Amino acid sequence: LLEKYKQIELQINICKNAKELSVLLETQRLINRVFFSLNWQDIPEFFEDNINSWMTEFVKYLMYKNPLVEDATEETEPGPIESLKSAILDNLNLYATKYEDEFEPFLQEFTQLVWKLLIEVGPQPKYDILATSAIKFLTSVCSKQKNIALFTEPIL
């Protein structure tokens, strides 16, 4: 799954066609849903062993922007980038709530990224799912006493 994810990333990086890029981003979103499903019950050894690689990929896509598939005229329907980011946030929320020890080394970076993403999200309804997923992640993180420093220090 990880290798397929990385292969598609390479295709995304060189894609110059909006329709093809949308399909590739949707494929990444679906892989994220498979990731979520496979990790829901318990963290499989493969994912625990490759957590650094997965989190590196998630960081890239949380910061990803591409005007080729960003439709400024669309107000209500999320685009492929917003949908992918929402799926990644669902994965991060799962890890932040169920696999705290494994996710701990990544917590500060993702908290900052999600905070920044939430600040940059526009008021259009197309961002509602993305904003809700980001808020859910931040709520999960800040509800734990041990993470209080993430929100009291001037790191955000």
Disulfide bonds with the S-S distance in Angstrom:
none
